[in-house]
C-alpha cells in the first residue's frame, strides 16, 4: 500500500488551516480587493477618511446617510444582502398608514415634512381656506398622533357630528344635505359662519347672518325667491311714494336693487314706456317722483307747468302762436313734446 510522506501530509494540513483562517467575512459577493478598504496595520476602517462609492448600487449616500458607519446598515458584513428600502432600517412609526415609501414625505436630511399641502393635493384633498391651519391630529385621529389613515375626502367624514348637533338652523330636521359644500365655502376663513347661498345670492342688503330672518318657522325648503314674498310689509307701508294705493307692481326689481335701505330706486323703464326722465333734456333735473306726479296716489297724472311755471308765459305764447288752442296751463304738453324737447 502506498503511503504519502509525512512532510506532504503536514503541508496539506497547513494549507487547509490557512484557507480557513483567511476566509473573508464579507463572502464572495462583495467583489473588491481587501486593500480597497483595509491596510496592513489594522482591519479597522475610519469613516472619517473612507467613503465607499454607492452610486453603482442603486442607493446614493446623501444627507445623514453620508456620515453613517457602514456597520449601521450592513450589520452582518454581507454587503451584497442589504436592501435599499427605508423600512429595512427604519421603524415605521406610522404603521403602514401612509405606505412604505418614506421618501414621499421625508428626505435624507431630516424627518421634518415641509410639503404637507402638496401631499394632500396628491391625495385629492387640498388644504385650502379653513382647512389650511388645521392641525394634522384634528383630522387624523390616532392613539399616538403618528397614524395618518385616510380620513376621507367627503365633508361628512369629519363633520357629521357637527351636522347632527347644529340647531340654528336645525340641519337634520330641515333635511339639509350632508354635503356641506352646498352651503358652506371651504375656501372661506370664516368657518361655518360664512354660507355660500349660491341659489339666492346673499349680497348687499341680503348679506345677513340670521337665517331665521327669511326662513321663518324653520322652513328651509320651497321658499319663493320673489321679493314680494318677503317684503310685502315694506311694500304696503311705503308712503313716498305710496306703492299700494298707486298700484305699483310687486316686482321690486323694477325700481330697486339689493342695496340696503331700498335706495337708490330707479325706474329706468320710465324712459321707454312713458317719458325720458333719466336721459335727454330732463336727465338729472329731478329727485322725487312727486315733482312731476303731484297728485298723491295717482301716477297717471302729471304736470309739466308745475316745473315750467317760472318761464315767461308771454314768451311761451309767442312761441306757440301758430298752435291752435294753446294754453300755458294745459296738461297736453306731452302730445307735442313726447321726448321733452
C-alpha positions as CSV (number, residue, x, y, z in Angstrom):
1,X,0.0,0.0,0.0
2,X,1.4,3.4,-1.0
3,X,1.8,5.9,1.8
4,X,2.4,9.7,1.5
5,X,5.5,11.1,3.2
6,X,4.8,12.8,6.5
7,X,6.0,16.1,5.1
8,X,3.3,16.1,2.4
9,X,0.6,15.3,4.9
10,X,1.7,18.1,7.2
11,X,1.7,20.6,4.3
12,X,-1.8,19.7,3.3
13,X,-3.0,20.4,6.9
14,X,-1.2,23.8,6.9
15,X,-2.7,24.8,3.6
16,X,-6.2,23.9,4.8
17,X,-5.8,25.9,8.0
18,X,-4.5,28.9,6.2
19,X,-7.5,28.8,3.8
20,X,-10.0,28.6,6.7
21,X,-8.2,31.4,8.6
22,X,-8.0,33.8,5.6
23,X,-11.7,33.4,4.5
24,X,-13.4,36.8,4.0
25,X,-16.3,37.6,6.4
26,X,-18.0,39.5,3.6
27,X,-18.2,36.4,1.4
28,X,-17.6,36.4,-2.3
29,X,-20.4,38.8,-3.2
30,X,-18.5,42.0,-2.2
31,X,-16.2,41.6,-5.2
32,X,-13.5,44.1,-4.3
33,X,-9.9,43.7,-3.1
34,X,-9.4,43.8,0.7
35,X,-6.8,46.6,0.2
36,X,-9.5,48.9,-1.1
37,X,-10.9,49.2,2.5
38,X,-8.2,47.8,4.8
39,X,-4.4,48.3,5.2
40,X,-1.6,46.2,6.6
41,X,-1.7,47.9,10.0
42,X,-5.3,47.1,11.0
43,X,-8.6,45.8,9.8
44,X,-10.3,48.9,11.3
45,X,-11.8,51.3,8.8
46,X,-12.0,55.0,9.6
47,X,-15.3,56.5,8.3
48,X,-13.7,59.9,8.5
49,X,-11.3,59.2,5.7
50,X,-13.0,56.4,3.9
51,X,-16.1,56.7,1.7
52,X,-17.4,53.8,-0.4
53,X,-18.9,54.9,-3.7
54,X,-22.5,53.8,-3.5
55,X,-23.6,55.2,-6.9
56,X,-23.3,51.9,-8.6
57,X,-25.6,50.1,-6.1
58,X,-28.9,52.0,-6.6
59,X,-28.5,53.7,-3.2
60,X,-26.7,57.0,-3.2
61,X,-25.4,58.2,0.1
62,X,-27.0,61.6,0.7
63,X,-28.0,63.7,3.7
64,X,-27.5,61.9,7.1
65,X,-26.6,58.7,5.3
66,X,-23.2,60.1,4.4
67,X,-21.8,60.2,8.0
68,X,-23.1,56.7,9.0
69,X,-20.7,53.8,9.8
70,X,-21.0,51.0,7.3
71,X,-22.0,48.5,10.0
72,X,-25.1,50.6,11.0
73,X,-26.7,49.4,7.8
74,X,-24.6,46.3,6.9
75,X,-24.9,44.6,10.3
76,X,-23.7,41.1,9.2
77,X,-20.9,42.4,6.9
78,X,-22.6,40.7,4.0
79,X,-22.8,43.8,1.9
80,X,-24.5,42.2,-1.0
81,X,-27.5,41.2,1.0
82,X,-28.6,44.6,2.3
83,X,-31.8,46.0,0.8
84,X,-32.3,49.7,-0.2
85,X,-35.7,50.2,1.3
86,X,-36.2,52.7,4.1
87,X,-38.3,50.2,6.0
88,X,-35.4,47.8,6.2
89,X,-33.5,50.1,8.5
90,X,-36.1,52.5,9.9
91,X,-39.1,51.5,12.1
92,X,-42.3,52.6,10.5
93,X,-43.8,54.8,13.2
94,X,-46.9,55.3,11.0
95,X,-47.6,51.6,10.9
96,X,-48.2,51.4,7.1
97,X,-50.9,54.2,7.3
98,X,-49.1,56.2,4.7
99,X,-47.3,53.4,2.8
100,X,-43.8,52.1,3.0
101,X,-42.1,54.8,0.8
102,X,-40.7,57.2,3.4
103,X,-39.3,59.4,0.6
104,X,-42.8,60.5,-0.3
105,X,-42.8,62.8,2.7
106,X,-39.2,62.8,4.2
107,X,-35.7,63.4,2.9
108,X,-32.4,62.0,4.0
109,X,-31.6,65.4,5.7
110,X,-34.2,65.0,8.5
111,X,-37.6,63.7,9.3
112,X,-39.4,67.1,9.1
113,X,-42.2,67.3,6.5
114,X,-42.5,70.7,4.7
115,X,-44.7,69.7,1.8
116,X,-47.9,68.8,3.5
117,X,-50.2,70.9,1.2
118,X,-48.7,69.2,-1.9
119,X,-49.1,65.8,-0.3
120,X,-52.8,66.5,0.3
121,X,-53.3,67.7,-3.2
122,X,-51.9,64.3,-4.5
123,X,-54.3,62.6,-2.1
124,X,-57.2,64.6,-3.6
125,X,-57.9,66.9,-0.7
126,X,-56.4,70.3,-0.9
127,X,-55.7,72.2,2.4
128,X,-57.3,75.5,1.4
129,X,-59.3,78.1,3.3
130,X,-60.4,76.9,6.7
131,X,-58.5,73.7,6.3
132,X,-55.1,75.3,5.9
133,X,-54.4,76.0,9.5
134,X,-56.0,72.8,11.0
135,X,-53.6,70.5,12.8
136,X,-53.0,67.1,11.4
137,X,-54.3,65.4,14.6
138,X,-57.7,67.2,14.2
139,X,-58.5,65.0,11.2
140,X,-56.1,62.1,11.5
141,X,-57.1,60.9,15.0
142,X,-54.9,58.1,16.4
143,X,-53.5,56.8,19.7
144,X,-50.0,58.2,19.1
145,X,-50.5,61.1,16.7
146,X,-48.5,59.4,14.1
147,X,-51.1,57.3,12.3
148,X,-52.4,59.0,9.2
149,X,-55.1,56.7,7.9
150,X,-57.3,58.0,5.1
151,X,-59.8,60.4,6.7
152,X,-61.9,60.5,3.6
153,X,-62.5,63.5,1.2
154,X,-66.2,64.0,1.9
155,X,-67.2,66.7,4.4
156,X,-69.3,64.4,6.5
157,X,-66.3,62.1,7.1
158,X,-65.1,64.7,9.7
159,X,-68.1,67.0,10.2
160,X,-71.1,64.6,10.6
161,X,-71.3,65.2,14.4
162,X,-71.5,69.0,13.8
163,X,-74.2,68.4,11.2
164,X,-76.3,66.4,13.8
165,X,-75.7,68.9,16.6
166,X,-76.4,72.1,14.8
167,X,-79.7,73.7,15.9
168,X,-79.6,77.1,14.2
169,X,-80.7,76.2,11.7
170,X,-81.5,72.5,12.6
171,X,-79.8,70.6,9.8
172,X,-81.4,67.2,10.4
173,X,-85.0,68.4,10.9
174,X,-84.7,70.7,7.9
175,X,-83.5,67.9,5.7
176,X,-80.2,69.6,4.8
177,X,-77.8,67.6,2.7
178,X,-74.7,66.2,4.4
179,X,-72.7,67.7,1.5
180,X,-71.5,70.7,3.4
181,X,-70.3,72.4,0.2
182,X,-73.8,73.2,-0.8
183,X,-74.0,75.9,1.8
184,X,-70.5,76.3,3.3
185,X,-67.5,77.5,1.4
186,X,-64.3,75.6,2.4
187,X,-62.3,78.4,0.9
188,X,-63.6,80.9,3.4
189,X,-61.6,81.5,6.6
190,X,-64.8,82.4,8.4
191,X,-65.5,78.7,9.1
192,X,-69.2,77.7,9.4
193,X,-70.4,81.2,9.7
194,X,-70.0,82.0,6.0
195,X,-72.7,80.5,3.9
196,X,-72.4,80.1,0.1
197,X,-76.1,80.8,-0.7
198,X,-75.4,80.4,-4.5
199,X,-79.1,79.6,-5.3
200,X,-80.1,83.1,-3.9
201,X,-77.0,85.4,-3.6
202,X,-76.8,87.0,-0.2
203,X,-75.3,90.3,-1.3
204,X,-75.6,93.9,-0.2
205,X,-78.9,94.2,1.7
206,X,-79.3,90.5,1.8
207,X,-75.9,89.9,3.4
208,X,-77.3,88.8,6.7
209,X,-76.2,86.1,9.2
210,X,-79.6,85.3,10.7
211,X,-81.1,82.6,8.6
212,X,-84.4,82.9,10.5
213,X,-84.9,86.4,9.2
214,X,-86.0,84.8,5.9
215,X,-86.6,81.2,6.9
216,X,-89.3,81.8,9.4
217,X,-90.8,78.9,11.4
218,X,-87.7,76.7,10.5
219,X,-88.9,76.4,6.9
220,X,-85.9,76.0,4.6
221,X,-87.5,74.2,1.6
222,X,-89.9,75.7,-1.0
223,X,-89.4,79.4,-0.2
224,X,-90.2,81.7,-3.1
225,X,-87.4,83.9,-4.5
226,X,-89.8,86.6,-5.4
227,X,-89.1,89.9,-3.5
228,X,-92.8,90.3,-2.5
229,X,-92.8,87.0,-0.7
230,X,-90.5,88.5,2.0
231,X,-91.1,92.3,1.6
232,X,-94.9,92.6,1.4
233,X,-94.9,94.6,4.6
234,X,-92.4,97.1,3.2
235,X,-94.4,97.4,0.0
236,X,-97.7,98.1,2.0
237,X,-96.0,100.6,4.3
238,X,-94.2,102.6,1.7
239,X,-95.5,106.2,1.5
240,X,-93.0,108.2,-0.6
241,X,-94.3,107.2,-3.0
242,X,-97.4,105.2,-1.8
243,X,-96.9,101.9,-3.5
244,X,-100.1,100.2,-2.6
245,X,-102.6,103.0,-3.4
246,X,-100.7,103.8,-6.6
247,X,-100.9,100.3,-7.8
248,X,-97.2,99.8,-8.2
249,X,-96.1,96.4,-9.4
250,X,-95.0,94.0,-6.7
251,X,-91.8,93.1,-8.7
252,X,-89.5,95.2,-6.6
253,X,-86.6,94.7,-9.0
254,X,-88.3,97.1,-11.5
255,X,-87.1,100.0,-9.3
256,X,-84.9,98.6,-6.5
257,X,-81.6,96.8,-6.3
258,X,-80.4,94.7,-3.3
259,X,-78.7,97.8,-1.9
260,X,-79.6,98.4,1.8
261,X,-82.5,100.8,2.6
262,X,-84.2,100.3,-0.8
263,X,-82.1,103.1,-2.2
264,X,-81.3,104.2,-4.8
265,X,-84.6,103.5,-6.5
266,X,-84.6,104.0,-10.3
267,X,-87.4,103.1,-12.7
268,X,-85.3,103.0,-15.8
269,X,-88.2,101.7,-18.0
270,X,-89.8,105.1,-17.5
271,X,-87.8,106.5,-20.4
272,X,-89.0,103.8,-22.9
273,X,-92.6,103.3,-21.6
274,X,-93.6,106.9,-20.7
275,X,-91.3,109.8,-20.8
276,X,-87.5,110.3,-20.7
277,X,-86.7,111.5,-17.2
278,X,-83.2,109.8,-16.9
279,X,-82.0,110.9,-20.4
280,X,-82.4,113.8,-22.7
281,X,-83.3,117.3,-21.6
282,X,-84.8,116.1,-18.3
283,X,-81.9,113.9,-17.2
284,X,-80.7,114.9,-13.8
285,X,-83.3,117.6,-13.4
286,X,-85.5,115.9,-10.7
287,X,-85.0,114.0,-7.5
288,X,-88.5,112.8,-6.4
289,X,-91.4,111.3,-8.4
290,X,-93.7,113.7,-6.8
291,X,-92.0,116.7,-8.5
292,X,-93.9,115.7,-11.7
293,X,-96.6,113.4,-10.2
294,X,-98.2,116.0,-7.9
295,X,-101.4,114.1,-7.3
296,X,-100.8,111.6,-4.4
297,X,-101.8,108.1,-5.2
298,X,-102.4,108.6,-8.9
299,X,-99.3,108.4,-11.1
300,X,-101.3,108.6,-14.2
301,X,-101.5,112.3,-13.6
302,X,-98.6,114.7,-14.1
303,X,-98.0,118.4,-14.6
304,X,-95.4,120.0,-16.9
305,X,-96.3,123.5,-15.9
306,X,-95.6,122.9,-12.2
307,X,-91.9,122.7,-13.2
308,X,-92.0,125.1,-16.0
309,X,-94.2,127.9,-14.4
310,X,-91.1,130.0,-14.0
311,X,-91.0,130.6,-17.7
312,X,-92.4,133.8,-19.1
313,X,-96.0,132.9,-20.1
314,X,-96.0,135.7,-22.7
315,X,-92.8,134.3,-24.2
316,X,-94.3,130.9,-24.5
317,X,-97.4,132.4,-26.0
318,X,-95.3,133.8,-28.8
319,X,-93.6,130.5,-29.4
320,X,-96.9,128.8,-29.7
321,X,-98.8,131.5,-31.6
322,X,-99.4,129.0,-34.5
323,X,-100.7,126.2,-32.2
324,X,-104.4,126.3,-32.2
325,X,-106.0,126.1,-28.7
326,X,-102.7,126.5,-26.9
327,X,-102.9,127.3,-23.2
328,X,-100.0,127.7,-20.8
329,X,-101.9,125.8,-18.2
330,X,-102.7,122.8,-20.4
331,X,-101.6,119.3,-19.4
332,X,-101.4,118.3,-23.0
333,X,-97.7,119.2,-23.4
334,X,-96.8,115.5,-23.9
335,X,-98.8,115.3,-27.1
336,X,-96.5,117.7,-28.8
337,X,-93.3,117.2,-26.7
338,X,-93.2,113.3,-26.2
339,X,-89.4,113.4,-25.7
340,X,-89.3,116.6,-23.6
341,X,-87.8,118.7,-26.4
